[in-house]
Amino acid sequence: MDKTPTQVAEVAEAAYREEMIKHVTLSTGTRLSRGKGLEDLVEAARLIQERASVTMTLNFEPLTDLSLLASLLLEGKSAGATTALCNIGGFDESLREDIMPMKGRNTIDGYRKVWGKCVDIFGHNEVYTMVIAGLGESDESILEGVELVAATGVVASIVPFTPMINSA
């Protein structure tokens, strides 16, 4: 179920008042909007900043329009976001589109450009990506990918593939 930025901010405000949170990670799935949902995250961050003193992370799909990305990230940063998270999933190009049909359409080079924009705005070690190990890729593709990510100032988290019971 989709929540509006106002609804997200109301929940964050209530949790903040009850001293339940100090940080919020705002995330969206793949959206068909120009900003792939990042525009809603930025609006939610702005509304949260008006109501609660928390740090925020923006977790989003990569955008191909880098000027729009930069504009939204700058707005997000001015709204209180301190970190960015753009998860690649995996580095093996031969597996990416089969395993991740939407995300796999974005090339590794496209992710590299997005991470570069994020690092320009948030700084080294304030941009993150998640890599899922165990999808059929080689150890070398993971190691080479993590080295690429680290060289750009991005922190990679490697997590094991853990399918749900009865998943295909």
C-alpha angles and dihedrals in degrees: 000000000000120000124204119237088251092055091048091050092049091054092047091049092051092048090048093050089051089050091241098127142038097168135038128198110204113203139175135189122231108305129188094224122112091256093039090236097309089113089062091049091052091050090049090050090051092051093045092051089056091054109030140028101231136129116244140206122204112216112190148150117262116269122214092207098079095184090055089046092052092048093050093044091051089050089048092050092050087050090058105271110144101179141031129216123195111167119210098186095204144000102218103105091197090061104032101085094042094049098035107027097185101031092040090066088068110083124228088245089055090054090048090056092048092049090049091055090047092051090048089057105032101026137234116323091014093092122074141189133185124225120196113215122203102045094118099277124132123257087240093059090053094047093046090047094050090048090052091049094046091049089059094052095257124133114228122205115200114207128178121248105254111177120203118250111277094012118144 
